[in-house]
Amino acid sequence: MIVPHRQTLWLVGLALGCVASALGVVYSSHICREYYATLQSLESQRWAAQEDYSRLLLQESTLASPHRVLSIATEQLGMRVPGMGADRVVVQ
């Protein structure tokens, strides 16, 4: 059976369209997977940064505790709490 020329062109065109569509799906899937891998990496970095921030907040609260500040002020710097009679009022 002989296929007319016009039908052959249609079949070739449809075949090329299907191949192009399949390649487009493969390419878009590949790009989507690359973006998802990048997203996973960025989320991992965000979690690590959040952990570092939490540790720094804990360290800051430990270093700034009133008991520690008072201890350093009295032992290392020789400071003392002023007595009741040491207060002075300055009037201008």
Backbone as XML, in Angstrom:
<?xml version="1.0"?>
<chain id="A" units="angstrom">
  <residue number="1" name="MET">
    <atom name="N" x="0.834" y="-1.165" z="0.000"/>
    <atom name="CA" x="0.000" y="0.000" z="0.000"/>
    <atom name="C" x="0.887" y="1.239" z="0.000"/>
  </residue>
  <residue number="2" name="ILE">
    <atom name="N" x="0.585" y="2.140" z="-0.847"/>
    <atom name="CA" x="1.370" y="3.364" z="-0.998"/>
    <atom name="C" x="0.676" y="4.474" z="-0.227"/>
  </residue>
  <residue number="3" name="VAL">
    <atom name="N" x="1.467" y="5.135" z="0.639"/>
    <atom name="CA" x="0.938" y="6.236" z="1.433"/>
    <atom name="C" x="1.169" y="7.518" z="0.647"/>
  </residue>
  <residue number="4" name="PRO">
    <atom name="N" x="0.137" y="8.308" z="0.488"/>
    <atom name="CA" x="0.323" y="9.575" z="-0.236"/>
    <atom name="C" x="1.336" y="10.468" z="0.492"/>
  </residue>
  <residue number="5" name="HIS">
    <atom name="N" x="1.914" y="11.335" z="-0.280"/>
    <atom name="CA" x="2.967" y="12.222" z="0.197"/>
    <atom name="C" x="2.493" y="13.100" z="1.357"/>
  </residue>
  <residue number="6" name="ARG">
    <atom name="N" x="1.286" y="13.568" z="1.287"/>
    <atom name="CA" x="0.754" y="14.457" z="2.315"/>
    <atom name="C" x="0.624" y="13.741" z="3.669"/>
  </residue>
  <residue number="7" name="GLN">
    <atom name="N" x="0.180" y="12.507" z="3.647"/>
    <atom name="CA" x="0.053" y="11.738" z="4.886"/>
    <atom name="C" x="1.425" y="11.448" z="5.483"/>
  </residue>
  <residue number="8" name="THR">
    <atom name="N" x="2.419" y="11.207" z="4.631"/>
    <atom name="CA" x="3.762" y="10.944" z="5.109"/>
    <atom name="C" x="4.311" y="12.166" z="5.848"/>
  </residue>
  <residue number="9" name="LEU">
    <atom name="N" x="4.084" y="13.333" z="5.302"/>
    <atom name="CA" x="4.535" y="14.554" z="5.962"/>
    <atom name="C" x="3.848" y="14.738" z="7.315"/>
  </residue>
  <residue number="10" name="TRP">
    <atom name="N" x="2.568" y="14.436" z="7.365"/>
    <atom name="CA" x="1.845" y="14.522" z="8.631"/>
    <atom name="C" x="2.428" y="13.556" z="9.657"/>
  </residue>
  <residue number="11" name="LEU">
    <atom name="N" x="2.692" y="12.331" z="9.255"/>
    <atom name="CA" x="3.241" y="11.334" z="10.175"/>
    <atom name="C" x="4.637" y="11.731" z="10.659"/>
  </residue>
  <residue number="12" name="VAL">
    <atom name="N" x="5.455" y="12.232" z="9.755"/>
    <atom name="CA" x="6.794" y="12.674" z="10.143"/>
    <atom name="C" x="6.694" y="13.868" z="11.085"/>
  </residue>
  <residue number="13" name="GLY">
    <atom name="N" x="5.814" y="14.789" z="10.785"/>
    <atom name="CA" x="5.605" y="15.951" z="11.644"/>
    <atom name="C" x="5.122" y="15.550" z="13.034"/>
  </residue>
  <residue number="14" name="LEU">
    <atom name="N" x="4.161" y="14.632" z="13.090"/>
    <atom name="CA" x="3.675" y="14.160" z="14.384"/>
    <atom name="C" x="4.761" y="13.420" z="15.154"/>
  </residue>
  <residue number="15" name="ALA">
    <atom name="N" x="5.547" y="12.620" z="14.454"/>
    <atom name="CA" x="6.638" y="11.894" z="15.114"/>
    <atom name="C" x="7.669" y="12.873" z="15.675"/>
  </residue>
  <residue number="16" name="LEU">
    <atom name="N" x="8.033" y="13.870" z="14.880"/>
    <atom name="CA" x="8.980" y="14.878" z="15.369"/>
    <atom name="C" x="8.405" y="15.664" z="16.543"/>
  </residue>
  <residue number="17" name="GLY">
    <atom name="N" x="7.128" y="15.969" z="16.486"/>
    <atom name="CA" x="6.479" y="16.671" z="17.596"/>
    <atom name="C" x="6.492" y="15.826" z="18.870"/>
  </residue>
  <residue number="18" name="CYS">
    <atom name="N" x="6.231" y="14.531" z="18.733"/>
    <atom name="CA" x="6.263" y="13.642" z="19.900"/>
    <atom name="C" x="7.671" y="13.551" z="20.480"/>
  </residue>
  <residue number="19" name="VAL">
    <atom name="N" x="8.666" y="13.448" z="19.615"/>
    <atom name="CA" x="10.050" y="13.375" z="20.086"/>
    <atom name="C" x="10.440" y="14.678" z="20.778"/>
  </residue>
  <residue number="20" name="ALA">
    <atom name="N" x="10.073" y="15.797" z="20.179"/>
    <atom name="CA" x="10.388" y="17.096" z="20.785"/>
    <atom name="C" x="9.680" y="17.248" z="22.132"/>
  </residue>
  <residue number="21" name="SER">
    <atom name="N" x="8.439" y="16.811" z="22.200"/>
    <atom name="CA" x="7.695" y="16.881" z="23.450"/>
    <atom name="C" x="8.337" y="15.989" z="24.510"/>
  </residue>
  <residue number="22" name="ALA">
    <atom name="N" x="8.750" y="14.799" z="24.135"/>
    <atom name="CA" x="9.403" y="13.889" z="25.080"/>
    <atom name="C" x="10.721" y="14.479" z="25.576"/>
  </residue>
  <residue number="23" name="LEU">
    <atom name="N" x="11.492" y="15.076" z="24.669"/>
    <atom name="CA" x="12.747" y="15.699" z="25.085"/>
    <atom name="C" x="12.488" y="16.885" z="26.017"/>
  </residue>
  <residue number="24" name="GLY">
    <atom name="N" x="11.436" y="17.630" z="25.761"/>
    <atom name="CA" x="11.070" y="18.737" z="26.641"/>
    <atom name="C" x="10.700" y="18.252" z="28.031"/>
  </residue>
  <residue number="25" name="VAL">
    <atom name="N" x="9.969" y="17.148" z="28.110"/>
    <atom name="CA" x="9.599" y="16.588" z="29.411"/>
    <atom name="C" x="10.842" y="16.121" z="30.154"/>
  </residue>
  <residue number="26" name="VAL">
    <atom name="N" x="11.758" y="15.462" z="29.462"/>
    <atom name="CA" x="12.991" y="14.988" z="30.092"/>
    <atom name="C" x="13.812" y="16.172" z="30.590"/>
  </residue>
  <residue number="27" name="TYR">
    <atom name="N" x="13.942" y="17.201" z="29.777"/>
    <atom name="CA" x="14.720" y="18.378" z="30.161"/>
    <atom name="C" x="14.097" y="19.079" z="31.360"/>
  </residue>
  <residue number="28" name="SER">
    <atom name="N" x="12.777" y="19.282" z="31.320"/>
    <atom name="CA" x="12.126" y="19.971" z="32.448"/>
    <atom name="C" x="12.211" y="19.131" z="33.718"/>
  </residue>
  <residue number="29" name="SER">
    <atom name="N" x="12.136" y="17.819" z="33.622"/>
    <atom name="CA" x="12.301" y="16.959" z="34.802"/>
    <atom name="C" x="13.711" y="17.079" z="35.360"/>
  </residue>
  <residue number="30" name="HIS">
    <atom name="N" x="14.696" y="17.134" z="34.472"/>
    <atom name="CA" x="16.087" y="17.279" z="34.902"/>
    <atom name="C" x="16.297" y="18.605" z="35.633"/>
  </residue>
  <residue number="31" name="ILE">
    <atom name="N" x="15.782" y="19.686" z="35.061"/>
    <atom name="CA" x="15.912" y="21.005" z="35.673"/>
    <atom name="C" x="15.195" y="21.028" z="37.025"/>
  </residue>
  <residue number="32" name="CYS">
    <atom name="N" x="14.019" y="20.417" z="37.094"/>
    <atom name="CA" x="13.259" y="20.374" z="38.344"/>
    <atom name="C" x="14.053" y="19.631" z="39.414"/>
  </residue>
  <residue number="33" name="ARG">
    <atom name="N" x="14.682" y="18.536" z="39.075"/>
    <atom name="CA" x="15.486" y="17.783" z="40.043"/>
    <atom name="C" x="16.704" y="18.584" z="40.486"/>
  </residue>
  <residue number="34" name="GLU">
    <atom name="N" x="17.333" y="19.321" z="39.571"/>
    <atom name="CA" x="18.470" y="20.165" z="39.956"/>
    <atom name="C" x="18.028" y="21.248" z="40.940"/>
  </residue>
  <residue number="35" name="TYR">
    <atom name="N" x="16.899" y="21.888" z="40.662"/>
    <atom name="CA" x="16.399" y="22.921" z="41.561"/>
    <atom name="C" x="16.026" y="22.332" z="42.917"/>
  </residue>
  <residue number="36" name="TYR">
    <atom name="N" x="15.460" y="21.133" z="42.927"/>
    <atom name="CA" x="15.096" y="20.492" z="44.185"/>
    <atom name="C" x="16.344" y="20.153" z="44.993"/>
  </residue>
  <residue number="37" name="ALA">
    <atom name="N" x="17.399" y="19.698" z="44.324"/>
    <atom name="CA" x="18.659" y="19.416" z="45.022"/>
    <atom name="C" x="19.248" y="20.702" z="45.604"/>
  </residue>
  <residue number="38" name="THR">
    <atom name="N" x="19.169" y="21.787" z="44.857"/>
    <atom name="CA" x="19.644" y="23.081" z="45.357"/>
    <atom name="C" x="18.819" y="23.524" z="46.562"/>
  </residue>
  <residue number="39" name="LEU">
    <atom name="N" x="17.509" y="23.336" z="46.482"/>
    <atom name="CA" x="16.636" y="23.678" z="47.603"/>
    <atom name="C" x="17.002" y="22.874" z="48.843"/>
  </residue>
  <residue number="40" name="GLN">
    <atom name="N" x="17.246" y="21.581" z="48.687"/>
    <atom name="CA" x="17.623" y="20.745" z="49.825"/>
    <atom name="C" x="18.935" y="21.232" z="50.440"/>
  </residue>
  <residue number="41" name="SER">
    <atom name="N" x="19.884" y="21.602" z="49.604"/>
    <atom name="CA" x="21.165" y="22.106" z="50.094"/>
    <atom name="C" x="20.980" y="23.407" z="50.864"/>
  </residue>
  <residue number="42" name="LEU">
    <atom name="N" x="20.172" y="24.310" z="50.333"/>
    <atom name="CA" x="19.923" y="25.583" z="51.011"/>
    <atom name="C" x="19.179" y="25.388" z="52.326"/>
  </residue>
  <residue number="43" name="GLU">
    <atom name="N" x="18.238" y="24.457" z="52.365"/>
    <atom name="CA" x="17.540" y="24.181" z="53.613"/>
    <atom name="C" x="18.490" y="23.598" z="54.646"/>
  </residue>
  <residue number="44" name="SER">
    <atom name="N" x="19.411" y="22.762" z="54.207"/>
    <atom name="CA" x="20.413" y="22.207" z="55.118"/>
    <atom name="C" x="21.292" y="23.318" z="55.689"/>
  </residue>
  <residue number="45" name="GLN">
    <atom name="N" x="21.700" y="24.249" z="54.848"/>
    <atom name="CA" x="22.496" y="25.381" z="55.309"/>
    <atom name="C" x="21.702" y="26.254" z="56.281"/>
  </residue>
  <residue number="46" name="ARG">
    <atom name="N" x="20.403" y="26.420" z="56.000"/>
    <atom name="CA" x="19.552" y="27.223" z="56.877"/>
    <atom name="C" x="19.436" y="26.565" z="58.251"/>
  </residue>
  <residue number="47" name="TRP">
    <atom name="N" x="19.267" y="25.250" z="58.285"/>
    <atom name="CA" x="19.187" y="24.554" z="59.575"/>
    <atom name="C" x="20.497" y="24.684" z="60.348"/>
  </residue>
  <residue number="48" name="ALA">
    <atom name="N" x="21.625" y="24.581" z="59.644"/>
    <atom name="CA" x="22.924" y="24.729" z="60.309"/>
    <atom name="C" x="23.075" y="26.138" z="60.872"/>
  </residue>
  <residue number="49" name="ALA">
    <atom name="N" x="22.665" y="27.143" z="60.109"/>
    <atom name="CA" x="22.744" y="28.527" z="60.584"/>
    <atom name="C" x="21.813" y="28.736" z="61.781"/>
  </residue>
  <residue number="50" name="GLN">
    <atom name="N" x="20.636" y="28.121" z="61.753"/>
    <atom name="CA" x="19.703" y="28.237" z="62.873"/>
    <atom name="C" x="20.281" y="27.593" z="64.131"/>
  </residue>
  <residue number="51" name="GLU">
    <atom name="N" x="20.954" y="26.458" z="63.979"/>
    <atom name="CA" x="21.595" y="25.804" z="65.121"/>
    <atom name="C" x="22.712" y="26.680" z="65.692"/>
  </residue>
  <residue number="52" name="ASP">
    <atom name="N" x="23.524" y="27.275" z="64.813"/>
    <atom name="CA" x="24.587" y="28.176" z="65.270"/>
    <atom name="C" x="24.001" y="29.373" z="66.020"/>
  </residue>
  <residue number="53" name="TYR">
    <atom name="N" x="22.934" y="29.938" z="65.491"/>
    <atom name="CA" x="22.297" y="31.086" z="66.122"/>
    <atom name="C" x="21.759" y="30.716" z="67.503"/>
  </residue>
  <residue number="54" name="SER">
    <atom name="N" x="21.144" y="29.542" z="67.612"/>
    <atom name="CA" x="20.627" y="29.098" z="68.904"/>
    <atom name="C" x="21.753" y="28.905" z="69.915"/>
  </residue>
  <residue number="55" name="ARG">
    <atom name="N" x="22.866" y="28.321" z="69.450"/>
    <atom name="CA" x="24.009" y="28.148" z="70.349"/>
    <atom name="C" x="24.569" y="29.499" z="70.794"/>
  </residue>
  <residue number="56" name="LEU">
    <atom name="N" x="24.635" y="30.457" z="69.869"/>
    <atom name="CA" x="25.134" y="31.787" z="70.230"/>
    <atom name="C" x="24.219" y="32.491" z="71.221"/>
  </residue>
  <residue number="57" name="LEU">
    <atom name="N" x="22.912" y="32.343" z="71.060"/>
    <atom name="CA" x="21.985" y="32.941" z="72.026"/>
    <atom name="C" x="22.159" y="32.324" z="73.410"/>
  </residue>
  <residue number="58" name="LEU">
    <atom name="N" x="22.342" y="31.015" z="73.447"/>
    <atom name="CA" x="22.563" y="30.349" z="74.729"/>
    <atom name="C" x="23.867" y="30.813" z="75.367"/>
  </residue>
  <residue number="59" name="GLN">
    <atom name="N" x="24.913" y="30.931" z="74.548"/>
    <atom name="CA" x="26.202" y="31.393" z="75.062"/>
    <atom name="C" x="26.096" y="32.833" z="75.569"/>
  </residue>
  <residue number="60" name="GLU">
    <atom name="N" x="25.393" y="33.664" z="74.829"/>
    <atom name="CA" x="25.228" y="35.060" z="75.250"/>
    <atom name="C" x="24.483" y="35.149" z="76.581"/>
  </residue>
  <residue number="61" name="SER">
    <atom name="N" x="23.423" y="34.365" z="76.722"/>
    <atom name="CA" x="22.674" y="34.426" z="77.973"/>
    <atom name="C" x="23.503" y="33.891" z="79.133"/>
  </residue>
  <residue number="62" name="THR">
    <atom name="N" x="24.368" y="32.909" z="78.855"/>
    <atom name="CA" x="25.243" y="32.395" z="79.909"/>
    <atom name="C" x="26.280" y="33.434" z="80.311"/>
  </residue>
  <residue number="63" name="LEU">
    <atom name="N" x="26.894" y="34.085" z="79.330"/>
    <atom name="CA" x="27.940" y="35.063" z="79.627"/>
    <atom name="C" x="27.394" y="36.328" z="80.273"/>
  </residue>
  <residue number="64" name="ALA">
    <atom name="N" x="26.147" y="36.655" z="80.002"/>
    <atom name="CA" x="25.577" y="37.901" z="80.519"/>
    <atom name="C" x="24.745" y="37.691" z="81.776"/>
  </residue>
  <residue number="65" name="SER">
    <atom name="N" x="24.835" y="36.528" z="82.397"/>
    <atom name="CA" x="24.040" y="36.283" z="83.603"/>
    <atom name="C" x="24.498" y="37.212" z="84.721"/>
  </residue>
  <residue number="66" name="PRO">
    <atom name="N" x="23.571" y="37.718" z="85.506"/>
    <atom name="CA" x="23.929" y="38.676" z="86.563"/>
    <atom name="C" x="24.949" y="38.114" z="87.559"/>
  </residue>
  <residue number="67" name="HIS">
    <atom name="N" x="24.828" y="36.858" z="87.912"/>
    <atom name="CA" x="25.770" y="36.264" z="88.860"/>
    <atom name="C" x="27.187" y="36.272" z="88.289"/>
  </residue>
  <residue number="68" name="ARG">
    <atom name="N" x="27.339" y="35.938" z="87.022"/>
    <atom name="CA" x="28.666" y="35.911" z="86.388"/>
    <atom name="C" x="29.247" y="37.316" z="86.315"/>
  </residue>
  <residue number="69" name="VAL">
    <atom name="N" x="28.430" y="38.289" z="85.924"/>
    <atom name="CA" x="28.904" y="39.673" z="85.824"/>
    <atom name="C" x="29.358" y="40.181" z="87.190"/>
  </residue>
  <residue number="70" name="LEU">
    <atom name="N" x="28.568" y="39.902" z="88.233"/>
    <atom name="CA" x="28.939" y="40.320" z="89.588"/>
    <atom name="C" x="30.223" y="39.638" z="90.043"/>
  </residue>
  <residue number="71" name="SER">
    <atom name="N" x="30.362" y="38.369" z="89.725"/>
    <atom name="CA" x="31.559" y="37.622" z="90.108"/>
    <atom name="C" x="32.802" y="38.198" z="89.439"/>
  </residue>
  <residue number="72" name="ILE">
    <atom name="N" x="32.738" y="38.469" z="88.153"/>
    <atom name="CA" x="33.886" y="39.037" z="87.432"/>
    <atom name="C" x="34.195" y="40.438" z="87.948"/>
  </residue>
  <residue number="73" name="ALA">
    <atom name="N" x="33.157" y="41.230" z="88.203"/>
    <atom name="CA" x="33.363" y="42.604" z="88.675"/>
    <atom name="C" x="34.068" y="42.614" z="90.030"/>
  </residue>
  <residue number="74" name="THR">
    <atom name="N" x="33.694" y="41.716" z="90.925"/>
    <atom name="CA" x="34.299" y="41.731" z="92.262"/>
    <atom name="C" x="35.657" y="41.047" z="92.273"/>
  </residue>
  <residue number="75" name="GLU">
    <atom name="N" x="35.792" y="39.918" z="91.589"/>
    <atom name="CA" x="37.040" y="39.151" z="91.676"/>
    <atom name="C" x="38.139" y="39.677" z="90.759"/>
  </residue>
  <residue number="76" name="GLN">
    <atom name="N" x="37.811" y="39.967" z="89.546"/>
    <atom name="CA" x="38.851" y="40.349" z="88.580"/>
    <atom name="C" x="39.069" y="41.854" z="88.515"/>
  </residue>
  <residue number="77" name="LEU">
    <atom name="N" x="38.015" y="42.617" z="88.663"/>
    <atom name="CA" x="38.142" y="44.071" z="88.514"/>
    <atom name="C" x="38.212" y="44.802" z="89.848"/>
  </residue>
  <residue number="78" name="GLY">
    <atom name="N" x="37.988" y="44.102" z="90.940"/>
    <atom name="CA" x="38.068" y="44.732" z="92.246"/>
    <atom name="C" x="36.949" y="45.714" z="92.523"/>
  </residue>
  <residue number="79" name="MET">
    <atom name="N" x="35.852" y="45.581" z="91.874"/>
    <atom name="CA" x="34.722" y="46.492" z="92.086"/>
    <atom name="C" x="33.909" y="45.998" z="93.281"/>
  </residue>
  <residue number="80" name="ARG">
    <atom name="N" x="33.149" y="46.899" z="93.868"/>
    <atom name="CA" x="32.288" y="46.513" z="94.975"/>
    <atom name="C" x="30.976" y="47.278" z="94.866"/>
  </residue>
  <residue number="81" name="VAL">
    <atom name="N" x="29.986" y="46.772" z="95.541"/>
    <atom name="CA" x="28.688" y="47.443" z="95.573"/>
    <atom name="C" x="28.804" y="48.602" z="96.544"/>
  </residue>
  <residue number="82" name="PRO">
    <atom name="N" x="28.419" y="49.815" z="96.167"/>
    <atom name="CA" x="28.535" y="50.964" z="97.079"/>
    <atom name="C" x="27.600" y="50.814" z="98.278"/>
  </residue>
  <residue number="83" name="GLY">
    <atom name="N" x="28.047" y="51.326" z="99.407"/>
    <atom name="CA" x="27.226" y="51.285" z="100.622"/>
    <atom name="C" x="26.101" y="52.290" z="100.556"/>
  </residue>
  <residue number="84" name="MET">
    <atom name="N" x="25.264" y="52.252" z="101.578"/>
    <atom name="CA" x="24.100" y="53.139" z="101.609"/>
    <atom name="C" x="24.508" y="54.613" z="101.739"/>
  </residue>
  <residue number="85" name="GLY">
    <atom name="N" x="25.620" y="54.881" z="102.433"/>
    <atom name="CA" x="26.030" y="56.259" z="102.630"/>
    <atom name="C" x="26.852" y="56.827" z="101.491"/>
  </residue>
  <residue number="86" name="ALA">
    <atom name="N" x="27.139" y="56.039" z="100.490"/>
    <atom name="CA" x="27.984" y="56.493" z="99.383"/>
    <atom name="C" x="27.202" y="57.209" z="98.288"/>
  </residue>
  <residue number="87" name="ASP">
    <atom name="N" x="25.892" y="57.241" z="98.402"/>
    <atom name="CA" x="25.074" y="57.911" z="97.389"/>
    <atom name="C" x="25.174" y="59.422" z="97.551"/>
  </residue>
  <residue number="88" name="ARG">
    <atom name="N" x="25.292" y="60.150" z="96.473"/>
    <atom name="CA" x="25.345" y="61.603" z="96.479"/>
    <atom name="C" x="24.362" y="62.152" z="95.462"/>
  </residue>
  <residue number="89" name="VAL">
    <atom name="N" x="23.729" y="63.202" z="95.783"/>
    <atom name="CA" x="22.803" y="63.863" z="94.865"/>
    <atom name="C" x="23.477" y="65.116" z="94.373"/>
  </residue>
  <residue number="90" name="VAL">
    <atom name="N" x="23.545" y="65.297" z="93.084"/>
    <atom name="CA" x="24.179" y="66.472" z="92.502"/>
    <atom name="C" x="23.069" y="67.381" z="91.973"/>
  </residue>
  <residue number="91" name="VAL">
    <atom name="N" x="23.047" y="68.586" z="92.453"/>
    <atom name="CA" x="22.024" y="69.546" z="92.040"/>
    <atom name="C" x="22.706" y="70.602" z="91.182"/>
  </residue>
  <residue number="92" name="GLN">
    <atom name="N" x="22.151" y="70.910" z="90.075"/>
    <atom name="CA" x="22.724" y="71.949" z="89.206"/>
    <atom name="C" x="21.950" y="73.215" z="89.268"/>
  </residue>
</chain>
